[in-house]
Amino acid sequence: MRILVLGGDGYLGWPVALHLSGRGHEVGVVDNFARRQYDFEMGVDSLVPITHLQHRVRVWEEVSGLRVATYVGDLTDAPFVHRTIKEFHPDAVVHFAEQRSAPYSMIDQNHAVYTQVNNVVGTLNLLYAIADVDPSIHLVKLGTMGEYGTPNIDIEEGFIEITHRGRTDLLPYPKQPGSFYHLSKVHDSHNIMFACRIWGLRSTDLNQGIVYGQETPETVLHPDLATRFDYDGVFGTVLNRFCVQAVIGHPLTVYGKGGQTRGMLDIRDTLACVELACNNAPEPGEYRVFNQFTESFSVQQLAEMVVDAYPGNAEVVHLEDPRVEKEEHYYRAAHTKLLDLGLVPHLLSTRTLSALLSVVDRHRDRVDLTAIQPTVKWRSTASALPTSGGVLETEPSDA
């Protein structure tokens, strides 16, 4: 197929583009490098050094003999989106191109407004372009399990059957997002579902859990094909933070009681899930939701697993939780649809953690300990974190 990857310079967008190209699809990538600009704004950097997109693409073409088309532009620029969709004319669009950090969206008013405008308007422009150019194009959109929150009932895959006063209907699962970023994803889901219903579009919403891992079969072919490794307090993920802290001899910092439970998956499974979605498109007018994770763990469990996997000494400490969230809660979410399509998961193991710890150890001289500390507090409307007043480009989403 012809597949256009939006946010193709990001943590997940880049390895997904390589994976799809290596599997024989004709791939194009779109980016505007806002994710790199966030690093400049925050004063942080990927633990693993990464080269610029054009060089990455040249290296991939040299290593694989396969061509990847590149488009540089912003999804909030409607004419650019329309031209790109018309020129590449994909069979499927994989949409990673959003600001994906909950802490970033909670820094202050500017960052909250930027996140919502950037994410929602960019996706709206994409929906209009697809409807105008070719409604049969399949939109594969990266959502988040964070749309659901942590309800005291089982989480279904997108929809739930409700019986009320003797009548029954299948309705969208109630959403309880935990940040302005997660709210933007909820707005996206509603807009996509609406567009499918009124324009006959077809879309798969991949409500993804937290992704871990940095190496894929394609990115290890050459050092310049590497993808990001974020560990800072704004864009870093919890498992990355714990691995970095263990390697540099810093206590592993668990927020609150550590009972916060989330769905998680290996980066290699993200690649597989995206391709499975592309290869099994929904019907025209169909909006479907896949919960894209393979296991669920509490933050405390993750910390203990890293301590057990690390060959040296590591300890766990508890900090005041800067977020507004339930620190202990019920969590059971369905995730069978991708398994039914053939997903064979890579489960989190000591071997996986050892590989992550090895990546950190190779780049330990690049660790900035000050970047790990939590600086954004949910209950404050103005963070003490220095900012440039907000950025104005579309983010190549990492998850």
Buried (B, 14 or more C-beta within 10 A) or exposed (E): BBBBBBBBBBBBBBBBBBBBBBBEBBBBBBBBBBBBBBBEBBEBBBBBEBEEBEEBBEBBEEBBEBEBBBBBBBBBBBEBBBBBBEEBEBBBBBBBBBBBBBBBBBBBEBBBEBBBBBBBBBBBBBBBBBBEBBBEBBBBBBBBBBBBBBBEEEBBBBBBEEEEEEEEEEEBBEBEBBBBBBBBBBBBBEBBBEBBEEBBBBBBBBBBBBBBBBBBEBBEBBEBBBBBBBBBBBBBBBBBBBBBBBBEEBBBBBBBBBBBBBBBBBBBBBBBBBBBBBBBBBEEBBBBBBBBBBBBBBBBBBBBBBBEBBEEEBEBEBEEBBBEBBBBBEBEBEBEBBEEBEBEBBEBEEEBBBBBBEBBEEBEEBBEEEBBEBBBBBEEEEBEBEBEEBBEBBBBBBB
